[in-house]
Amino acid sequence: MGLIKIDKLTIGYKKRKNGERKVISHLNLDMKSGELICLVGPNGSGKSTLLKTITGLLPPLDGEVFLSGRNIRSISSLERAKLVSMVLTNPVQAGQLTVYDVCSLGRYPHTDWMGSLAQEDHDMITASLDAIGIRHFAHRYLHELSDGERQKVMIARALAQNSKLIILDEPTAFLDMPYRIEIMHILKNLAMNEDRGILLSTHDLDLAMRTADRLWVVNHDGSFHDGAPEDLVLNGIISQVFAIGEISYDAERGHFHMPVHPKGSARITGENGKFRFWTERAMERIGYISQENEPAEIHVHIAPTESCITWIIKTPGTVKKFSNLTDGIHWIQTLKLVV
């Protein structure tokens, strides 16, 4: 039985007066345990609306949503909290609560009417802290933590809730790059090692494509696509959805291409590892496209020695040597070559 089954779903909002504003229509989707699915798309395309509908925070305009085989229309909020836990975008302000206190909030769907924590609940909280790697600051106050550490706490709280399905709305939105990668790594491990279903929205397309088992891609026009990240690149969906003006997705290199006014061509020889890769990137950034075995305005030879790397840059009538790309690129930018 799947964690999520969506049947002919239409999402959107009821207007105050008669009428509806439909965002996405006629969705048919499913999700199994052990999967990590990233929901991606432009701003305002309906990602948060879809997550809120799946969790029961918004009613469907039409169609059905099933969680672990149960229709959300017939599930009480307490029962729903046992099936799905959610981590929202906005940073949490928890006053004088400790990390342990916040994680314990995940246990309340399972406690008695007084909210008392049994030993089983304490064991689950401790296990959740261990799983996320934050047990060592269980007794620190939440306001003392960085944004990345707070997000780990909220994931631990969702884990303590012990639902098979965890839904996160842009969990890396306020984090710097190392924490973004770490959070995605944690979520991937939860899906793989604990057989959880992880569904999250994100604007970090590159990280989503490196992590997700599947992407759910929604566009401004309401079109929706479901598939492996690689398939969605190869069939042109990623390029189609995320193209803006002259900015396009380069399917051959796996990243976005920013338009640069072309100044000429460059032939790069020598070392074939990381130094060549970043030399090509630097040359393209300033408008010189790398080409093989053809005449070019600039020839860059990367000469490794035991102690250093030297960039030998040749132009018609001039040869210069540089010990770093900063100086070499600056010199090229001062040239007035006839292209």
FIKOL-551431 format. One record per residue: residue number from 1; residue in three letters; chain; x, y negated, z negated of N, C-alpha, C in turn. Coordinates in steps of 0.001 Angstrom, whole numbers, plus 500000, padded with zeros to 6 digits. Layout:
{NUM,ALA,A,{X,Y,Z},{X,Y,Z},{X,Y,Z}} ...
//
This chain:
{1,MET,A,{500843,501195,500000},{500000,500000,500000},{500877,498757,500000}} {2,GLY,A,{500583,497770,500867},{501384,496566,500958},{501114,495595,499811}} {3,LEU,A,{502093,494741,499555},{501903,493719,498531},{500960,492628,499016}} {4,ILE,A,{501076,492284,500299},{500217,491268,500897},{499614,491827,502178}} {5,LYS,A,{498327,491631,502339},{497675,491885,503621},{496776,490696,503915}} {6,ILE,A,{496996,490081,505058},{496238,488902,505474},{495447,489276,506717}} {7,ASP,A,{494138,489081,506647},{493241,489524,507717},{492423,488352,508249}} {8,LYS,A,{492720,487956,509487},{491957,486903,510190},{491827,485640,509339}} {9,LEU,A,{492937,485238,508740},{492928,484138,507780},{493020,482782,508481}} {10,THR,A,{492170,481865,508038},{492262,480467,508437},{492468,479639,507181}} {11,ILE,A,{493505,478787,507197},{493825,477982,506016},{493674,476500,506336}} {12,GLY,A,{493480,475714,505286},{493328,474278,505447},{492623,473710,504234}} {13,TYR,A,{491894,472624,504461},{491273,471912,503347},{489831,471550,503676}} {14,LYS,A,{488995,471616,502658},{487629,471120,502763},{487655,469594,502636}} {15,LYS,A,{486972,468923,503518},{486873,467477,503420},{485786,467099,502426}} {16,ARG,A,{485886,465888,501883},{484894,465454,500886},{483499,465461,501471}} {17,LYS,A,{483386,464961,502680},{482121,465050,503375},{482128,466337,504187}} {18,ASN,A,{481103,466584,504919},{481007,467820,505678},{482194,467958,506627}} {19,GLY,A,{482722,469181,506716},{483793,469441,507654},{485008,470061,506994}} {20,GLU,A,{485936,470494,507817},{487159,471139,507355},{488332,470622,508183}} {21,ARG,A,{489508,470652,507575},{490733,470389,508329},{491521,471685,508383}} {22,LYS,A,{491465,472344,509527},{492159,473610,509688},{493634,473359,509988}} {23,VAL,A,{494497,474117,509321},{495941,473981,509513},{496481,475125,510362}} {24,ILE,A,{496149,476351,509993},{496540,477540,510757},{495330,478461,510814}} {25,SER,A,{495096,479080,511964},{493906,479925,512134},{494275,481340,512570}} {26,HIS,A,{493410,482282,512194},{493443,483662,512684},{494777,484364,512420}} {27,LEU,A,{495258,484248,511188},{496503,484913,510812},{496245,486367,510436}} {28,ASN,A,{497113,487251,510921},{497116,488659,510513},{498547,489024,510149}} {29,LEU,A,{498796,489214,508853},{500153,489435,508365},{500142,490509,507283}} {30,ASP,A,{501339,491040,507022},{501480,491975,505908},{502881,491847,505330}} {31,MET,A,{503025,492327,504114},{504329,492319,503447},{504412,493520,502530}} {32,LYS,A,{505574,494187,502556},{505797,495377,501732},{506776,495062,500613}} {33,SER,A,{506795,495874,499586},{507785,495728,498524},{509169,495989,499100}} {34,GLY,A,{510160,495349,498524},{511534,495489,499001},{511892,494535,500125}} {35,GLU,A,{510935,493721,500566},{511194,492771,501648},{511450,491371,501102}} {36,LEU,A,{512333,490642,501782},{512482,489213,501553},{512065,488515,502841}} {37,ILE,A,{511018,487709,502761},{510495,486992,503927},{510621,485501,503670}} {38,CYS,A,{511185,484791,504646},{511307,483336,504565},{510282,482691,505488}} {39,LEU,A,{509541,481761,504945},{508553,480985,505693},{509202,479672,506089}} {40,VAL,A,{509348,479438,507389},{510048,478252,507875},{509185,477515,508887}} {41,GLY,A,{509484,476249,509064},{508754,475433,510022},{508986,473969,509730}} {42,PRO,A,{508594,473087,510643},{508777,471643,510437},{507958,471136,509253}} {43,ASN,A,{508322,469951,508775},{507531,469308,507721},{506090,469141,508163}} {44,GLY,A,{505166,469422,507245},{503754,469209,507534},{503108,470275,508394}} {45,SER,A,{503791,471395,508598},{503238,472436,509473},{502309,473394,508736}} {46,GLY,A,{502294,473352,507392},{501358,474187,506642},{501992,475261,505777}} {47,LYS,A,{503297,475175,505533},{503969,476211,504740},{503428,476278,503317}} {48,SER,A,{503391,475132,502638},{502901,475121,501250},{501424,475489,501182}} {49,THR,A,{500653,475060,502180},{499226,475406,502217},{499043,476916,502301}} {50,LEU,A,{499862,477579,503112},{499763,479028,503228},{500129,479710,501913}} {51,LEU,A,{501207,479270,501266},{501605,479887,499994},{500528,479689,498930}} {52,LYS,A,{499950,478494,498870},{498897,478237,497885},{497664,479093,498150}} {53,THR,A,{497373,479356,499410},{496222,480193,499746},{496482,481644,499366}} {54,ILE,A,{497688,482123,499627},{498027,483504,499282},{497944,483729,497776}} {55,THR,A,{498367,482723,497000},{498362,482884,495541},{497012,482550,494911}} {56,GLY,A,{496045,482114,495713},{494726,481818,495175},{494559,480410,494650}} {57,LEU,A,{495580,479545,494825},{495459,478163,494376},{494572,477340,495312}} {58,LEU,A,{494461,477787,496567},{493542,477187,497533},{492655,478288,498096}} {59,PRO,A,{491363,478035,498265},{490501,479062,498858},{490699,479115,500375}} {60,PRO,A,{490631,480292,500968},{490690,480380,502439},{489480,479702,503065}} {61,LEU,A,{489692,479105,504236},{488547,478591,504990},{487799,479734,505653}} {62,ASP,A,{488535,480774,506008},{487936,481960,506610},{488939,483096,506488}} {63,GLY,A,{488448,484332,506588},{489328,485484,506508},{489621,485890,505074}} {64,GLU,A,{490500,486875,504925},{490746,487468,503614},{492227,487598,503319}} {65,VAL,A,{492549,487522,502020},{493893,487778,501513},{493793,488883,500466}} {66,PHE,A,{494607,489915,500634},{494633,491027,499690},{496010,491085,499025}} {67,LEU,A,{496029,491193,497708},{497252,491380,496940},{497227,492777,496343}} {68,SER,A,{498192,493595,496737},{498239,494991,496287},{496898,495685,496505}} {69,GLY,A,{496269,495375,497630},{495018,496028,498011},{493767,495402,497445}} {70,ARG,A,{493894,494350,496649},{492739,493729,496013},{492481,492352,496631}} {71,ASN,A,{491234,492082,496951},{490855,490808,497542},{490975,489700,496495}} {72,ILE,A,{491702,488614,496833},{491928,487565,495838},{490630,486877,495427}} {73,ARG,A,{489608,486974,496253},{488326,486357,495889},{487703,487029,494665}} {74,SER,A,{488083,488287,494428},{487457,489043,493335},{488392,489246,492146}} {75,ILE,A,{489547,488582,492174},{490520,488775,491099},{490505,487571,490172}} {76,SER,A,{490446,487806,488871},{490508,486710,487904},{491920,486133,487882}} {77,SER,A,{492070,484929,487340},{493384,484296,487273},{494356,485122,486429}} {78,LEU,A,{493871,485760,485368},{494739,486580,484532},{495207,487818,485297}} {79,GLU,A,{494304,488465,486004},{494690,489631,486802},{495649,489237,487913}} {80,ARG,A,{495408,488074,488516},{496271,487609,489601},{497690,487340,489091}} {81,ALA,A,{497786,486844,487850},{499099,486560,487273},{499906,487831,487041}} {82,LYS,A,{499238,488975,486972},{499954,490243,486836},{500421,490781,488190}} {83,LEU,A,{499820,490258,489273},{500149,490734,490613},{501176,489856,491315}} {84,VAL,A,{501164,488556,491005},{502048,487628,491708},{502517,486545,490749}} {85,SER,A,{503786,486204,490818},{504337,485075,490073},{504846,484051,491072}} {86,MET,A,{504842,482785,490666},{505169,481708,491602},{506167,480738,490982}} {87,VAL,A,{507113,480293,491801},{508077,479266,491412},{507852,478080,492345}} {88,LEU,A,{507536,476923,491768},{507192,475755,492560},{508422,474910,492884}} {89,THR,A,{508215,473904,493746},{509323,473082,494228},{509839,472128,493172}} {90,ASN,A,{508940,471425,492510},{509339,470329,491632},{510115,470826,490424}} {91,PRO,A,{511191,470114,490050},{511935,470482,488845},{511034,470474,487615}} {92,VAL,A,{511234,471440,486734},{510393,471578,485547},{510951,470744,484405}} {93,GLN,A,{510084,469971,483754},{510455,469229,482553},{509877,469983,481357}} {94,ALA,A,{510741,470627,480587},{510258,471527,479536},{510535,471010,478131}} {95,GLY,A,{510826,469733,477998},{511006,469170,476663},{512071,469888,475858}} {96,GLN,A,{511690,470343,474677},{512643,470984,473769},{512603,472515,473845}} {97,LEU,A,{512100,473058,474946},{512090,474507,475094},{513478,475015,475482}} {98,THR,A,{513836,476158,474912},{515093,476796,475293},{514869,477652,476535}} {99,VAL,A,{515963,478132,477091},{515879,479025,478241},{515052,480257,477889}} {100,TYR,A,{515282,480806,476707},{514524,481992,476282},{513038,481669,476165}} {101,ASP,A,{512727,480482,475629},{511329,480082,475500},{510640,480019,476860}} {102,VAL,A,{511314,479423,477823},{510731,479283,479161},{510506,480659,479784}} {103,CYS,A,{511491,481536,479653},{511335,482883,480210},{510204,483642,479532}} {104,SER,A,{510003,483378,478250},{508937,484083,477521},{507553,483703,478043}} {105,LEU,A,{507440,482537,478696},{506152,482137,479253},{505668,483119,480314}} {106,GLY,A,{506600,483806,480944},{506228,484791,481943},{505523,486012,481376}} {107,ARG,A,{505606,486185,480069},{505008,487372,479451},{503551,487165,479027}} {108,TYR,A,{503041,485928,479073},{501715,485684,478512},{500579,486405,479239}} {109,PRO,A,{500670,486706,480529},{499604,487530,481123},{499515,488927,480510}} {110,HIS,A,{500552,489336,479785},{500609,490705,479245},{500434,490747,477724}} {111,THR,A,{500310,489581,477074},{500236,489575,475610},{498790,489623,475126}} {112,ASP,A,{498612,489706,473807},{497266,489707,473237},{496701,488283,473229}} {113,TRP,A,{495508,488129,472688},{494813,486841,472749},{495547,485748,471975}} {114,MET,A,{496411,486126,471043},{497191,485133,470294},{498498,484777,470994}} {115,GLY,A,{498818,485494,472052},{500063,485229,472762},{501293,485740,472051}} {116,SER,A,{501116,486679,471144},{502253,487210,470383},{503108,488107,471269}} {117,LEU,A,{504409,487988,471112},{505335,488796,471894},{505703,490056,471132}} {118,ALA,A,{505483,491205,471754},{505885,492484,471170},{507328,492776,471566}} {119,GLN,A,{507876,493853,471025},{509258,494211,471349},{509417,494482,472839}} {120,GLU,A,{508398,495057,473445},{508437,495319,474882},{508594,494013,475672}} {121,ASP,A,{507928,492963,475190},{508027,491666,475859},{509432,491088,475709}} {122,HIS,A,{509984,491170,474496},{511349,490676,474282},{512348,491455,475150}} {123,ASP,A,{512147,492748,475273},{513034,493563,476108},{512958,493128,477576}} {124,MET,A,{511741,492818,478031},{511566,492385,479415},{512219,491022,479655}} {125,ILE,A,{512100,490128,478692},{512720,488805,478814},{514239,488937,478887}} {126,THR,A,{514798,489748,477999},{516248,489947,477989},{516716,490588,479293}} {127,ALA,A,{515971,491564,479773},{516336,492217,481038},{516284,491228,482202}} {128,SER,A,{515330,490332,482175},{515211,489338,483248},{516381,488360,483209}} {129,LEU,A,{516755,487934,482014},{517917,487048,481877},{519183,487741,482365}} {130,ASP,A,{519317,489017,482034},{520478,489785,482499},{520486,489905,484020}} {131,ALA,A,{519311,490162,484607},{519225,490364,486053},{519657,489118,486821}} {132,ILE,A,{519371,487933,486267},{519727,486679,486924},{521110,486199,486483}} {133,GLY,A,{521656,486811,485440},{523000,486451,484986},{523045,485210,484116}} {134,ILE,A,{521982,484971,483326},{521956,483752,482496},{521705,484058,481017}} {135,ARG,A,{521934,485271,480608},{521691,485611,479200},{522607,484819,478270}} {136,HIS,A,{523782,484444,478763},{524748,483754,477912},{524297,482344,477516}} {137,PHE,A,{523344,481739,478235},{522804,480479,477727},{521305,480557,477445}} {138,ALA,A,{520885,481700,476921},{519471,481910,476581},{518971,480917,475542}} {139,HIS,A,{519838,480442,474661},{519402,479571,473565},{519775,478110,473803}} {140,ARG,A,{520184,477797,475008},{520395,476389,475363},{519058,475763,475766}} {141,TYR,A,{518953,474473,475576},{517734,473773,475980},{517727,473573,477494}} {142,LEU,A,{516523,473649,478051},{516418,473555,479505},{516933,472210,480024}} {143,HIS,A,{516699,471132,479263},{517116,469812,479745},{518637,469659,479766}} {144,GLU,A,{519374,470579,479161},{520829,470519,479176},{521433,471136,480441}} {145,LEU,A,{520606,471804,481228},{521111,472576,482364},{521121,471759,483647}} {146,SER,A,{521951,472182,484577},{521955,471583,485907},{520725,472051,486680}} {147,ASP,A,{520463,471411,487829},{519309,471805,488643},{519416,473266,489089}} {148,GLY,A,{520615,473680,489467},{520794,475061,489900},{520555,476055,488779}} {149,GLU,A,{521021,475731,487580},{520806,476608,486430},{519326,476652,486049}} {150,ARG,A,{518640,475507,486144},{517208,475504,485857},{516444,476381,486836}} {151,GLN,A,{516846,476344,488095},{516137,477172,489069},{516338,478653,488769}} {152,LYS,A,{517525,479018,488293},{517747,480402,487880},{516807,480779,486735}} {153,VAL,A,{516599,479844,485812},{515705,480105,484673},{514285,480358,485171}} {154,MET,A,{513833,479559,486144},{512472,479729,486648},{512309,481059,487385}} {155,ILE,A,{513370,481505,488042},{513307,482820,488689},{513286,483920,487631}} {156,ALA,A,{514062,483733,486557},{514041,484708,485458},{512658,484753,484810}} {157,ARG,A,{512007,483592,484665},{510650,483549,484127},{509686,484321,485022}} {158,ALA,A,{509827,484140,486338},{508971,484883,487272},{509249,486376,487193}} {159,LEU,A,{510508,486727,486996},{510874,488138,486879},{510309,488739,485598}} {160,ALA,A,{510338,487975,484512},{509783,488452,483241},{508282,488691,483338}} {161,GLN,A,{507631,488008,484260},{506187,488197,484461},{505885,489603,484981}} {162,ASN,A,{506916,490235,485550},{506860,491640,485952},{505834,491919,487042}} {163,SER,A,{505636,490964,487924},{504794,491199,489091},{505664,491746,490219}} {164,LYS,A,{505069,492530,491080},{505817,493087,492212},{506093,492035,493278}} {165,LEU,A,{505296,490964,493273},{505410,489925,494291},{505817,488614,493638}} {166,ILE,A,{506884,487985,494149},{507331,486676,493685},{507292,485721,494880}} {167,ILE,A,{506589,484605,494709},{506470,483602,495762},{507134,482315,495287}} {168,LEU,A,{507979,481749,496133},{508737,480550,495762},{508559,479489,496848}} {169,ASP,A,{508209,478288,496422},{508016,477175,497348},{509282,476313,497338}} {170,GLU,A,{510090,476458,498374},{511351,475726,498539},{512230,475795,497285}} {171,PRO,A,{512665,476979,496901},{513428,477127,495649},{514811,476493,495684}} {172,THR,A,{515329,476173,496872},{516677,475581,496954},{516635,474107,497322}} {173,ALA,A,{515462,473472,497242},{515288,472117,497788},{516200,471086,497138}} {174,PHE,A,{516463,471176,495839},{517222,470137,495146},{518638,470585,494776}} {175,LEU,A,{519109,471629,495430},{520383,472217,495041},{521480,471923,496058}} {176,ASP,A,{522724,471881,495574},{523835,471757,496499},{524133,473121,497121}} {177,MET,A,{525016,473135,498112},{525191,474335,498924},{525588,475585,498136}} {178,PRO,A,{526577,475530,497226},{526918,476767,496498},{525741,477367,495737}} {179,TYR,A,{524948,476506,495073},{523782,477010,494347},{522719,477543,495305}} {180,ARG,A,{522547,476913,496481},{521587,477432,497460},{521942,478865,497843}} {181,ILE,A,{523220,479070,498137},{523663,480402,498538},{523486,481392,497390}} {182,GLU,A,{523831,480970,496173},{523722,481863,495017},{522262,482249,494762}} {183,ILE,A,{521342,481268,494834},{519925,481556,494608},{519410,482542,495650}} {184,MET,A,{519766,482326,496911},{519308,483240,497964},{519902,484627,497773}} {185,HIS,A,{521140,484693,497311},{521779,485991,497039},{521052,486722,495910}} {186,ILE,A,{520675,485985,494864},{519923,486575,493749},{518588,487124,494242}} {187,LEU,A,{517881,486337,495051},{516565,486770,495535},{516689,487987,496450}} {188,LYS,A,{517725,488014,497278},{517942,489171,498148},{518193,490427,497319}} {189,ASN,A,{518992,490292,496265},{519276,491438,495403},{518017,491918,494675}} {190,LEU,A,{517145,490984,494266},{515901,491383,493610},{515029,492198,494550}} {191,ALA,A,{514979,491787,495802},{514183,492542,496776},{514772,493924,497004}} {192,MET,A,{516081,493987,497169},{516732,495250,497511},{516825,496203,496323}} {193,ASN,A,{517246,495668,495175},{517587,496535,494047},{516427,496787,493094}} {194,GLU,A,{515450,495882,493050},{514324,496040,492133},{513011,496260,492863}} {195,ASP,A,{513085,496397,494183},{511915,496707,495006},{510809,495666,494847}} {196,ARG,A,{511216,494413,494679},{510240,493325,494613},{509962,492812,496033}} {197,GLY,A,{508836,492198,496197},{508561,491449,497406},{508851,489988,497140}} {198,ILE,A,{509706,489375,497945},{510081,487976,497758},{509639,487198,498994}} {199,LEU,A,{508728,486262,498794},{508261,485388,499867},{508574,483959,499471}} {200,LEU,A,{509325,483253,500318},{509702,481883,499979},{509661,480989,501199}} {201,SER,A,{509343,479734,500960},{509443,478728,502015},{510773,477999,501868}} {202,THR,A,{511317,477560,502980},{512602,476866,502943},{512781,476036,504204}} {203,HIS,A,{513575,474977,504064},{513990,474189,505225},{515402,474556,505654}} {204,ASP,A,{516047,475431,504915},{517415,475830,505241},{517364,476999,506212}} {205,LEU,A,{517232,476682,507498},{517033,477716,508516},{518228,478656,508604}} {206,ASP,A,{519436,478111,508565},{520623,478953,508690},{520698,479975,507566}} {207,LEU,A,{520465,479538,506338},{520517,480455,505194},{519384,481466,505256}} {208,ALA,A,{518219,481029,505699},{517084,481947,505845},{517398,483040,506858}} {209,MET,A,{518030,482666,507965},{518322,483643,509009},{519396,484636,508577}} {210,ARG,A,{520257,484209,507676},{521305,485106,507187},{520818,486033,506079}} {211,THR,A,{519663,485702,505479},{519204,486416,504294},{517935,487225,504505}} {212,ALA,A,{516992,486694,505268},{515644,487259,505332},{515584,488548,506146}} {213,ASP,A,{514713,489451,505710},{514384,490619,506526},{513490,490213,507692}} {214,ARG,A,{512583,489263,507413},{511704,488718,508452},{511532,487229,508221}} {215,LEU,A,{511229,486519,509293},{510833,485120,509205},{509367,485007,509583}} {216,TRP,A,{508653,484181,508834},{507351,483703,509262},{507562,482274,509718}} {217,VAL,A,{507335,482008,510993},{507627,480707,511579},{506319,480034,511969}} {218,VAL,A,{506076,478851,511419},{504849,478111,511729},{505231,476796,512394}} {219,ASN,A,{504471,476406,513403},{504743,475183,514146},{503639,474156,513889}} {220,HIS,A,{503902,472910,514290},{502923,471836,514085},{501597,472118,514781}} {221,ASP,A,{501653,472839,515900},{500419,473096,516651},{499602,474247,516086}} {222,GLY,A,{500038,474796,514941},{499308,475889,514315},{499719,477265,514792}} {223,SER,A,{500620,477339,515769},{501098,478652,516233},{501960,479290,515155}} {224,PHE,A,{501919,480618,515102},{502602,481353,514033},{503325,482551,514641}} {225,HIS,A,{504537,482808,514151},{505351,483896,514685},{505971,484679,513533}} {226,ASP,A,{506009,485978,513681},{506509,486883,512648},{507501,487844,513292}} {227,GLY,A,{508699,487941,512721},{509659,488885,513276},{511018,488778,512616}} {228,ALA,A,{511918,489676,513003},{513294,489615,512525},{513935,488322,513010}} {229,PRO,A,{514800,487699,512199},{515416,486437,512615},{516079,486522,513988}} {230,GLU,A,{516761,487632,514236},{517488,487770,515500},{516541,487804,516698}} {231,ASP,A,{515408,488513,516551},{514428,488559,517640},{513864,487175,517931}} {232,LEU,A,{513610,486401,516883},{513014,485080,517068},{513991,484098,517706}} {233,VAL,A,{515276,484340,517534},{516276,483549,518263},{516319,483990,519721}} {234,LEU,A,{516395,485302,519943},{516570,485830,521300},{515360,485565,522187}} {235,ASN,A,{514158,485523,521620},{512990,485268,522460},{512631,483786,522561}} {236,GLY,A,{513485,482929,521989},{513340,481490,522177},{512412,480785,521212}} {237,ILE,A,{511841,481509,520242},{510896,480882,519319},{511588,479823,518452}} {238,ILE,A,{512761,480141,517919},{513471,479187,517062},{513786,477904,517831}} {239,SER,A,{514284,478043,519043},{514582,476866,519863},{513326,476054,520130}} {240,GLN,A,{512241,476742,520393},{510978,476069,520727},{510419,475295,519532}} {241,VAL,A,{510436,475902,518357},{509806,475304,517184},{510633,474150,516619}} {242,PHE,A,{511959,474285,516653},{512803,473327,515939},{513502,472305,516834}} {243,ALA,A,{513220,472317,518117},{513821,471323,519008},{513223,469945,518727}} {244,ILE,A,{514089,468942,518589},{513656,467562,518375},{514487,466665,519291}} {245,GLY,A,{513850,466079,520281},{514582,465202,521187},{515741,465924,521840}} {246,GLU,A,{516939,465372,521676},{518138,465963,522264},{518773,467020,521368}} {247,ILE,A,{518245,467169,520152},{518780,468177,519233},{518129,469515,519542}} {248,SER,A,{518943,470530,519760},{518423,471839,520140},{519168,472930,519382}} {249,TYR,A,{518568,474110,519362},{519196,475252,518702},{520007,476036,519729}} {250,ASP,A,{521278,476227,519440},{522174,476951,520332},{522101,478436,519993}} {251,ALA,A,{521382,479204,520806},{521165,480626,520519},{522444,481437,520656}} {252,GLU,A,{523402,480976,521433},{524642,481724,521603},{525567,481574,520403}} {253,ARG,A,{525527,480429,519745},{526409,480187,518601},{525696,480263,517263}} {254,GLY,A,{524368,480237,517294},{523615,480379,516057},{523584,479143,515200}} {255,HIS,A,{523577,477963,515805},{523443,476738,515029},{522860,475639,515906}} {256,PHE,A,{522488,474534,515261},{521914,473419,516012},{523007,472656,516742}} {257,HIS,A,{522636,472187,517914},{523571,471424,518738},{523185,469960,518706}} {258,MET,A,{524133,469132,518250},{523906,467690,518243},{524495,467094,519511}} {259,PRO,A,{523737,466255,520195},{524246,465684,521441},{525455,464785,521203}} {260,VAL,A,{526501,464996,522000},{527710,464186,521939},{528023,463712,523350}} {261,HIS,A,{528329,462431,523494},{528657,461917,524819},{529936,462597,525319}} {262,PRO,A,{529877,463333,526431},{531063,464048,526908},{532147,463097,527400}} {263,LYS,A,{533365,463359,526941},{534505,462549,527355},{535459,463300,528278}} {264,GLY,A,{535370,464635,528239},{536269,465414,529073},{536317,466854,528629}} {265,SER,A,{537356,467541,529049},{537517,468953,528715},{538852,469167,528021}} {266,ALA,A,{538924,470250,527297},{540144,470593,526564},{540428,472069,526735}} {267,ARG,A,{541685,472384,526919},{542128,473781,526959},{542892,474048,525678}} {268,ILE,A,{542450,475075,524946},{543050,475393,523650},{543703,476755,523735}} {269,THR,A,{544960,476815,523384},{545716,478069,523447},{546415,478302,522117}} {270,GLY,A,{547022,479489,522011},{547763,479829,520805},{546945,480664,519853}} {271,GLU,A,{547010,480360,518561},{546370,481133,517499},{544884,481318,517784}} {272,ASN,A,{544385,482558,517578},{543007,482880,517947},{542058,483046,516766}} {273,GLY,A,{542500,482758,515547},{541653,482946,514372},{540937,481681,513960}} {274,LYS,A,{540947,481431,512646},{540181,480308,512107},{540689,478959,512597}} {275,PHE,A,{542006,478851,512847},{542532,477566,513295},{542007,477211,514685}} {276,ARG,A,{541895,478210,515550},{541344,477943,516877},{539864,477571,516785}} {277,PHE,A,{539121,478302,515951},{537689,478025,515807},{537458,476573,515392}} {278,TRP,A,{538169,476117,514355},{537953,474774,513849},{538567,473709,514747}} {279,THR,A,{539578,474074,515506},{540106,473135,516499},{539081,472903,517601}} {280,GLU,A,{538448,473978,518057},{537390,473830,519070},{536240,472988,518536}} {281,ARG,A,{535859,473220,517278},{534781,472427,516677},{535158,470951,516637}} {282,ALA,A,{536403,470664,516250},{536843,469271,516161},{536844,468599,517522}} {283,MET,A,{537291,469320,518551},{537340,468748,519893},{535932,468496,520438}} {284,GLU,A,{535028,469437,520192},{533649,469254,520646},{532987,468085,519933}} {285,ARG,A,{533323,467900,518663},{532732,466798,517893},{533070,465439,518499}} {286,ILE,A,{534253,465314,519094},{534632,464027,519679},{534419,464000,521198}} {287,GLY,A,{533760,465054,521734},{533331,464990,523125},{534165,465764,524128}} {288,TYR,A,{535068,466623,523666},{535905,467404,524585},{535507,468872,524497}} {289,ILE,A,{534979,469396,525589},{534465,470750,525631},{535581,471713,525989}} {290,SER,A,{535682,472778,525195},{536734,473770,525423},{536419,474613,526651}} {291,GLN,A,{537436,474845,527489},{537270,475724,528637},{538548,476524,528830}} {292,GLU,A,{538373,477740,529335},{539474,478675,529462},{540044,478675,530887}} {293,ASN,A,{541362,478715,530973},{542067,478981,532239},{541696,478025,533365}} {294,GLU,A,{541354,476811,533015},{541067,475807,534039},{541765,474512,533662}} {295,PRO,A,{542092,473677,534656},{542714,472386,534341},{541825,471564,533409}} {296,ALA,A,{542443,470874,532481},{541692,470069,531521},{542467,468788,531229}} {297,GLU,A,{541737,467770,530751},{542380,466497,530439},{543352,466619,529270}} {298,ILE,A,{543026,467513,528339},{543856,467680,527149},{544154,469157,526945}} {299,HIS,A,{545388,469459,526625},{545790,470829,526293},{546269,470833,524840}} {300,VAL,A,{545598,471627,524004},{545978,471757,522601},{546539,473154,522384}} {301,HIS,A,{547802,473227,521988},{548410,474525,521696},{548622,474634,520185}} {302,ILE,A,{548098,475708,519602},{548209,475922,518156},{549378,476863,517911}} {303,ALA,A,{550425,476338,517286},{551670,477100,517112},{551873,477444,515644}} {304,PRO,A,{551621,478681,515257},{551834,479070,513855},{553300,479389,513574}} {305,THR,A,{553750,479044,512384},{555059,479458,511893},{554841,480138,510547}} {306,GLU,A,{555926,480556,509913},{555787,481233,508628},{555236,480314,507545}} {307,SER,A,{555498,479027,507664},{555124,478109,506582},{554010,477137,506929}} {308,CYS,A,{553709,476968,508228},{552708,475960,508570},{552143,476209,509963}} {309,ILE,A,{551182,475384,510321},{550590,475375,511663},{550906,474026,512302}} {310,THR,A,{551311,474053,513570},{551558,472820,514307},{550627,472762,515512}} {311,TRP,A,{549976,471611,515690},{549149,471378,516868},{549957,470562,517883}} {312,ILE,A,{550225,471164,519036},{550954,470487,520110},{549925,470018,521133}} {313,ILE,A,{549763,468723,521247},{548725,468149,522095},{549371,467496,523308}} {314,LYS,A,{548953,467968,524488},{549526,467477,525737},{548455,466751,526544}} {315,THR,A,{548792,465581,527034},{547981,464853,528001},{548898,464508,529174}} {316,PRO,A,{548360,464065,530285},{549239,463732,531413},{550331,462735,531000}} {317,GLY,A,{551558,463206,530983},{552690,462347,530680},{553038,462210,529214}} {318,THR,A,{552301,462890,528302},{552559,462731,526872},{552425,464065,526153}} {319,VAL,A,{553341,464297,525206},{553255,465466,524328},{553478,464988,522901}} {320,LYS,A,{552565,465371,522004},{552678,465001,520597},{552491,466236,519716}} {321,LYS,A,{553166,466239,518573},{553026,467324,517610},{552417,466778,516326}} {322,PHE,A,{551498,467586,515742},{550824,467167,514517},{550761,468333,513540}} {323,SER,A,{550825,468014,512262},{550755,469058,511228},{549342,469236,510693}} {324,ASN,A,{548396,468405,511172},{547006,468546,510749},{546089,468009,511836}} {325,LEU,A,{544814,468413,511771},{543847,467985,512781},{543425,466528,512593}} {326,THR,A,{543448,466038,511372},{543050,464654,511125},{543858,463693,511991}} {327,ASP,A,{545190,463833,511941},{546049,462938,512721},{545927,463211,514210}} {328,GLY,A,{545821,464502,514577},{545727,464845,515988},{544456,464302,516630}} {329,ILE,A,{543330,464453,515945},{542060,463966,516479},{542069,462443,516562}} {330,HIS,A,{542638,461801,515543},{542710,460338,515569},{543525,459861,516776}} {331,TRP,A,{544609,460532,517054},{545447,460130,518200},{544679,460305,519517}} {332,ILE,A,{543971,461431,519646},{543190,461669,520868},{542143,460569,521059}} {333,GLN,A,{541525,460153,519951},{540471,459141,520053},{541004,457771,520463}} {334,THR,A,{542294,457567,520303},{542880,456286,520717},{543290,456285,522184}} {335,LEU,A,{543241,457474,522816},{543672,457564,524216},{542634,456971,525145}} {336,LYS,A,{543088,456512,526270},{542192,456049,527334},{542476,456898,528563}} {337,LEU,A,{541855,458084,528561},{542079,459020,529655},{541110,458747,530784}} {338,VAL,A,{541571,458999,531987},{540710,458896,533147},{540062,460246,533364}} {339,VAL,A,{538735,460325,533176},{538006,461594,533274},{537428,461732,534665}} 
//
